[in-house]
Amino acid sequence: MRQRSNNIIIAATYGKRSVVHCAFAWLRLGILCVVAGACQTKTQEVVVLPQEEISVDLSHLGKPKLSDYGFFENELKNLRPVAGVLPYSLNAPLFSDYAFKKRFVKIPEGKKVIFHANDVFSFPDGTVLIKNFYYPADFTNPDQRIRILETRLLLNEAGVWKALPYIWNEEQTDAFLNVAGKTISVQWKHTDGQVRNINYSVPNMNQCKGCHLRGDKVMPIGPSARQLNGNFSFEDGEKNQLRYWQAAGLIDLPAFNSIEKLVAYDDETASISNRARAWLEINCAHCHRADGPAKNSGLHLLASEQDPVRLGIGKAPVAAGKGSGGLLYDIIPGKPDQSILQYRIESVHPGSMMPELGRSITHTEGVALVRQWIADLK
């Protein structure tokens, strides 16, 4: 073999776009190293692979571009849904480094969602949940100068949910399937007038799955009756989302006054307890529940949990290790600074912070709610 360079370049391409995919790259690299070793003479040889020689086909996972699905009409960045793609919102949304989100769902024509009083709805085969993450340049003008970073799809195929991350280009003309994730530098002016900078992390495909695991299955997190029991500004006016879905023939509801509602944690008219519990549910309870990935911790953080020990009050951690910060109990009533829960949701250290994924900074307003709630506990 001829020596052509002192670098090995491995890339996966979609047409003119080049995206590094670590999993595929390292597999190929291992093969190349074996080949290179077998071909070595006294002079060290280096294998060079032109970019065009390696093209990873991910079509078995999903469409290469977001635009290929046809969810939105006209300019893609406007996120204007076509008929059959329904916008929705959650009463208490997950914190993701202050990113704004626009959510949509596409339910196959003629199919219905199955109502569950205390859990995420069961969606029919062919359903797609579409979540777009974006930042306005100025949070006091959230509809102006928007930059969309990623779109995450959850596709229900034959009863199995598939999580696919799409990363938007700088031109804001399209988003491209990227299984390896990416770190993106973001700047904005916050509501307090301060300019903030972060390195926003788009999760890789396996990280998407990790947050959505229920038992051994990938499941949606947000769209439940309690989260959707609130108003949304549809094109034909502001309406309760559950009633809207029912009128559209998408779901059959029980007596409406029997449906619970999760409070919005930024609703200052609600109690501190309800707001803090809502924040803990959406940010922590997708893992910390009886059938979640953190079930062995014994800490269950659904807002409906009534057992004080399962909620963490006076409970010693099962296996927190250094993540406990040297503290002894998950929650000590009246003492947030001595409570492991408070320590972990405030921390940004990779070995201590909770949740482990989805944020790189502390949600100042959210952790203040939890701090006040613990301080008020008797």
C-alpha positions as CSV (number, residue, x, y, z in Angstrom):
1,M,0.0,0.0,0.0
2,R,1.2,3.5,-0.8
3,Q,1.6,6.1,1.9
4,R,-0.7,9.0,1.1
5,S,-1.4,10.7,4.4
6,N,-0.9,10.5,8.1
7,N,-4.6,10.6,8.9
8,I,-7.4,8.2,8.6
9,I,-10.7,9.9,7.6
10,I,-14.0,8.1,8.2
11,A,-17.3,9.8,7.4
12,A,-20.9,8.9,6.6
13,T,-22.5,11.0,4.0
14,Y,-26.0,12.0,2.7
15,G,-25.4,13.5,-0.7
16,K,-23.2,16.6,-0.1
17,R,-23.6,16.5,3.7
18,S,-21.1,14.8,5.9
19,V,-21.9,13.6,9.3
20,V,-19.6,11.7,11.6
21,H,-21.2,8.6,13.1
22,C,-19.0,7.2,15.8
23,A,-20.5,3.8,16.1
24,F,-20.1,3.0,12.4
25,A,-16.7,4.8,12.2
26,W,-15.1,2.8,15.0
27,L,-16.3,-0.4,13.6
28,R,-14.9,0.4,10.3
29,L,-11.7,1.7,11.9
30,G,-11.2,-1.7,13.6
31,I,-11.4,-3.4,10.3
32,L,-9.0,-0.9,8.7
33,C,-6.4,-1.4,11.5
34,V,-6.4,-5.2,10.9
35,V,-5.9,-4.7,7.2
36,A,-3.2,-2.1,7.7
37,G,-1.4,-4.4,10.1
38,A,-1.5,-7.2,7.7
39,C,0.0,-5.1,4.9
40,Q,2.8,-3.4,6.9
41,T,6.4,-3.8,5.9
42,K,9.4,-2.3,7.6
43,T,8.1,1.1,6.8
44,Q,4.8,2.0,8.5
45,E,2.0,2.2,6.1
46,V,-1.1,4.4,6.6
47,V,-4.5,3.6,5.2
48,V,-6.5,6.5,3.7
49,L,-10.1,6.3,2.8
50,P,-11.6,9.0,0.7
51,Q,-14.9,10.3,2.1
52,E,-16.9,9.1,-0.9
53,E,-15.8,5.5,-0.3
54,I,-17.9,5.2,2.9
55,S,-21.6,6.0,2.8
56,V,-23.7,4.7,5.7
57,D,-27.2,4.0,4.6
58,L,-29.6,4.7,7.5
59,S,-32.8,4.4,5.5
60,H,-33.8,1.4,7.5
61,L,-34.0,3.7,10.6
62,G,-35.9,6.6,9.1
63,K,-36.0,9.1,6.2
64,P,-32.7,11.1,5.7
65,K,-34.3,14.5,6.0
66,L,-37.2,15.9,8.1
67,S,-38.7,17.4,4.9
68,D,-39.1,13.9,3.5
69,Y,-41.9,13.2,5.9
70,G,-44.1,16.0,4.7
71,F,-45.3,17.1,8.2
72,F,-45.0,20.8,7.4
73,E,-46.0,23.0,4.4
74,N,-44.2,25.9,2.7
75,E,-40.9,26.9,4.4
76,L,-40.0,24.1,6.8
77,K,-38.6,26.4,9.5
78,N,-42.1,28.0,10.0
79,L,-43.3,24.6,11.3
80,R,-46.7,25.1,9.8
81,P,-48.4,21.7,10.0
82,V,-50.3,20.1,7.1
83,A,-53.8,18.7,7.6
84,G,-53.6,15.7,9.9
85,V,-50.6,17.0,12.0
86,L,-51.9,18.4,15.2
87,P,-50.1,20.8,17.5
88,Y,-50.2,20.3,21.2
89,S,-48.5,21.5,24.4
90,L,-47.9,20.2,28.0
91,N,-49.0,21.8,31.2
92,A,-45.6,21.1,32.7
93,P,-42.9,20.7,30.1
94,L,-39.5,19.1,30.6
95,F,-36.6,21.5,31.2
96,S,-34.0,21.3,28.4
97,D,-31.5,24.1,29.0
98,Y,-34.2,26.7,28.5
99,A,-34.9,25.5,25.0
100,F,-38.4,26.3,23.6
101,K,-40.4,23.5,22.1
102,K,-43.1,23.1,19.5
103,R,-44.9,19.7,19.6
104,F,-47.0,18.0,17.1
105,V,-48.6,14.6,16.7
106,K,-49.7,12.7,13.5
107,I,-52.3,10.1,14.2
108,P,-53.3,7.8,11.3
109,E,-56.6,8.8,9.7
110,G,-59.5,6.8,11.2
111,K,-57.5,5.7,14.3
112,K,-58.0,6.7,17.9
113,V,-55.9,7.2,21.0
114,I,-56.7,5.1,24.0
115,F,-57.3,7.1,27.1
116,H,-55.5,6.3,30.4
117,A,-56.4,8.3,33.5
118,N,-52.9,8.2,35.1
119,D,-50.5,7.4,32.4
120,V,-49.4,8.3,28.9
121,F,-52.0,7.5,26.2
122,S,-51.8,4.4,24.1
123,F,-51.3,5.6,20.5
124,P,-52.2,3.5,17.4
125,D,-49.6,2.1,15.0
126,G,-48.3,4.7,12.6
127,T,-48.5,7.6,15.1
128,V,-45.6,10.0,15.0
129,L,-44.8,12.4,17.9
130,I,-42.8,15.4,16.6
131,K,-40.8,17.7,19.0
132,N,-38.9,20.7,17.8
133,F,-36.3,22.4,20.0
134,Y,-35.4,26.1,19.3
135,Y,-34.1,29.3,20.8
136,P,-35.2,32.8,20.2
137,A,-32.4,35.4,20.1
138,D,-34.3,37.3,22.8
139,F,-36.5,35.5,25.3
140,T,-38.7,38.6,25.7
141,N,-39.6,38.3,22.0
142,P,-40.0,34.5,21.7
143,D,-41.6,34.6,18.2
144,Q,-38.7,36.6,16.6
145,R,-35.3,35.5,15.3
146,I,-35.8,31.8,16.0
147,R,-33.1,29.2,15.6
148,I,-34.2,25.6,15.5
149,L,-31.6,23.2,16.6
150,E,-33.2,19.7,16.5
151,T,-36.3,17.8,15.8
152,R,-36.9,14.5,17.6
153,L,-39.4,12.0,16.2
154,L,-41.0,9.1,18.1
155,L,-42.5,6.7,15.5
156,N,-44.8,3.9,16.6
157,E,-44.2,1.0,14.2
158,A,-46.1,-2.2,14.9
159,G,-46.3,-1.4,18.6
160,V,-42.6,-0.5,18.9
161,W,-41.6,3.1,19.4
162,K,-38.5,4.3,17.5
163,A,-36.6,7.5,18.5
164,L,-34.9,9.4,15.8
165,P,-32.9,12.7,16.2
166,Y,-32.8,15.2,13.3
167,I,-30.3,18.2,13.4
168,W,-31.1,21.4,11.6
169,N,-28.7,23.1,9.2
170,E,-27.4,26.6,9.7
171,E,-29.6,27.8,6.8
172,Q,-32.7,26.6,8.6
173,T,-33.9,24.9,5.5
174,D,-34.0,21.3,6.7
175,A,-33.0,18.8,9.4
176,F,-30.9,15.7,8.9
177,L,-31.0,12.3,10.6
178,N,-28.0,12.0,12.9
179,V,-27.7,9.0,15.1
180,A,-24.4,10.2,16.8
181,G,-25.7,13.4,18.4
182,K,-24.0,16.8,18.3
183,T,-22.9,19.7,20.5
184,I,-24.1,23.1,19.3
185,S,-23.0,26.5,20.6
186,V,-26.0,28.7,21.5
187,Q,-26.4,32.3,22.7
188,W,-29.5,34.2,23.7
189,K,-30.7,37.2,25.8
190,H,-32.5,35.8,28.8
191,T,-35.7,37.3,30.4
192,D,-33.5,39.0,33.0
193,G,-31.6,40.9,30.2
194,Q,-28.4,38.9,30.6
195,V,-26.7,37.2,27.6
196,R,-26.3,33.5,28.1
197,N,-24.1,31.0,26.3
198,I,-24.2,27.2,26.4
199,N,-23.1,24.2,24.5
200,Y,-26.4,22.6,23.7
201,S,-26.2,18.8,23.5
202,V,-28.3,16.9,20.9
203,P,-28.5,13.3,22.3
204,N,-27.5,10.4,20.2
205,M,-30.0,7.7,19.3
206,N,-29.2,5.5,22.3
207,Q,-29.6,8.4,24.7
208,C,-33.0,9.1,23.3
209,K,-34.0,5.6,24.0
210,G,-32.6,5.7,27.6
211,C,-34.9,8.5,28.7
212,H,-37.9,6.9,27.2
213,L,-37.5,3.4,28.6
214,R,-40.4,1.9,30.5
215,G,-39.5,-1.6,31.5
216,D,-37.8,-2.9,28.4
217,K,-39.8,-0.8,25.9
218,V,-39.4,2.7,24.5
219,M,-42.4,4.9,25.4
220,P,-43.5,8.5,25.1
221,I,-43.1,10.7,28.2
222,G,-45.3,13.7,27.9
223,P,-48.8,13.2,26.3
224,S,-51.0,12.1,29.2
225,A,-54.4,13.2,30.2
226,R,-53.1,15.3,33.1
227,Q,-50.6,17.0,30.8
228,L,-53.0,17.7,28.0
229,N,-55.9,18.8,30.2
230,G,-55.2,22.5,29.5
231,N,-55.9,25.1,26.9
232,F,-54.1,25.6,23.6
233,S,-54.4,28.3,20.9
234,F,-55.6,26.4,17.8
235,E,-56.2,28.2,14.5
236,D,-59.9,28.4,15.3
237,G,-59.4,29.7,18.8
238,E,-58.3,28.7,22.3
239,K,-59.7,25.4,23.4
240,N,-59.1,22.6,25.9
241,Q,-56.9,20.1,24.2
242,L,-58.6,17.0,25.4
243,R,-62.0,18.3,24.3
244,Y,-60.5,19.3,21.0
245,W,-59.2,15.8,20.4
246,Q,-62.5,14.3,21.4
247,A,-64.4,16.6,19.0
248,A,-62.0,15.6,16.2
249,G,-62.8,11.9,16.9
250,L,-59.2,11.2,18.1
251,I,-60.1,9.9,21.6
252,D,-63.0,8.8,23.7
253,L,-63.1,10.5,27.1
254,P,-64.7,9.6,30.4
255,A,-66.7,12.2,32.3
256,F,-64.6,15.3,31.9
257,N,-64.8,16.4,35.6
258,S,-63.1,13.1,36.5
259,I,-59.9,13.9,34.6
260,E,-57.1,15.2,36.7
261,K,-54.9,18.1,35.7
262,L,-51.2,18.5,36.3
263,V,-50.5,22.2,37.2
264,A,-48.1,24.3,35.2
265,Y,-45.1,24.8,37.5
266,D,-44.8,28.4,36.4
267,D,-48.4,29.1,37.5
268,E,-47.9,31.4,40.4
269,T,-51.6,31.1,41.4
270,A,-51.0,27.4,42.3
271,S,-49.5,26.1,45.5
272,I,-45.8,25.7,45.9
273,S,-46.3,22.0,46.6
274,N,-48.3,21.3,43.5
275,R,-45.9,23.3,41.3
276,A,-42.8,21.6,42.7
277,R,-44.4,18.1,42.4
278,A,-45.3,18.9,38.8
279,W,-41.7,19.9,38.1
280,L,-40.4,16.7,39.7
281,E,-42.8,14.6,37.7
282,I,-41.8,15.8,34.3
283,N,-38.1,16.1,34.9
284,C,-37.5,13.1,37.1
285,A,-40.4,10.6,37.2
286,H,-39.9,9.2,33.7
287,C,-37.1,7.3,35.4
288,H,-38.1,7.5,39.1
289,R,-41.3,5.5,39.0
290,A,-42.3,1.9,39.7
291,D,-41.6,0.8,36.1
292,G,-38.9,3.3,35.2
293,P,-35.1,2.8,34.7
294,A,-34.5,4.1,38.2
295,K,-37.1,1.9,39.9
296,N,-34.5,0.1,42.0
297,S,-33.7,3.4,43.8
298,G,-37.0,3.2,45.6
299,L,-37.5,6.9,44.9
300,H,-40.8,7.5,43.0
301,L,-41.5,11.1,42.0
302,L,-44.8,11.1,40.2
303,A,-47.0,13.9,41.5
304,S,-49.6,11.3,42.4
305,E,-47.2,9.5,44.8
306,Q,-48.6,9.7,48.4
307,D,-46.2,7.4,50.3
308,P,-43.7,9.8,52.0
309,V,-40.9,7.2,52.0
310,R,-41.2,6.4,48.3
311,L,-41.3,10.1,47.8
312,G,-37.9,10.3,49.5
313,I,-38.8,11.8,52.9
314,G,-36.5,10.5,55.5
315,K,-35.3,7.8,53.0
316,A,-31.6,6.8,52.7
317,P,-30.4,6.3,49.2
318,V,-30.0,2.8,47.8
319,A,-26.9,3.4,45.8
320,A,-26.2,7.0,45.2
321,G,-22.4,6.8,45.8
322,K,-20.6,10.1,45.3
323,G,-23.8,11.4,43.7
324,S,-25.2,11.9,47.2
325,G,-22.8,14.7,47.9
326,G,-22.0,13.2,51.3
327,L,-25.6,13.7,52.4
328,L,-27.6,11.0,54.2
329,Y,-31.3,11.2,53.1
330,D,-33.1,12.0,49.9
331,I,-35.3,14.6,51.5
332,I,-35.1,16.0,55.1
333,P,-38.2,18.1,55.7
334,G,-37.4,21.8,56.3
335,K,-33.7,21.3,55.2
336,P,-33.2,21.5,51.5
337,D,-29.4,21.9,51.8
338,Q,-29.2,18.6,53.6
339,S,-31.4,16.8,51.1
340,I,-29.8,14.7,48.4
341,L,-32.7,15.4,46.0
342,Q,-32.0,19.2,46.2
343,Y,-28.3,18.7,45.8
344,R,-28.6,16.6,42.7
345,I,-31.1,18.8,40.8
346,E,-28.9,21.8,41.5
347,S,-25.6,20.1,40.5
348,V,-24.1,20.3,37.0
349,H,-21.4,17.7,37.8
350,P,-21.7,14.7,35.5
351,G,-21.5,12.3,38.4
352,S,-24.1,14.0,40.5
353,M,-26.6,15.9,38.4
354,M,-30.2,14.8,37.9
355,P,-31.6,14.3,35.4
356,E,-28.4,12.8,33.9
357,L,-29.3,13.8,30.4
358,G,-31.1,16.7,28.7
359,R,-29.5,19.6,30.5
360,S,-26.1,21.1,31.1
361,I,-27.2,24.0,33.3
362,T,-29.4,24.4,36.4
363,H,-33.1,25.3,36.0
364,T,-33.0,28.2,38.4
365,E,-36.7,28.6,38.7
366,G,-37.5,24.9,38.9
367,V,-35.0,24.1,41.7
368,A,-36.1,27.2,43.6
369,L,-39.6,25.7,43.6
370,V,-38.3,22.3,45.0
371,R,-36.2,24.1,47.5
372,Q,-39.2,26.0,48.8
373,W,-41.3,22.9,48.9
374,I,-38.8,21.0,51.0
375,A,-38.3,24.0,53.3
376,D,-42.1,24.0,53.9
377,L,-42.3,20.3,54.7
378,K,-43.1,19.5,58.3
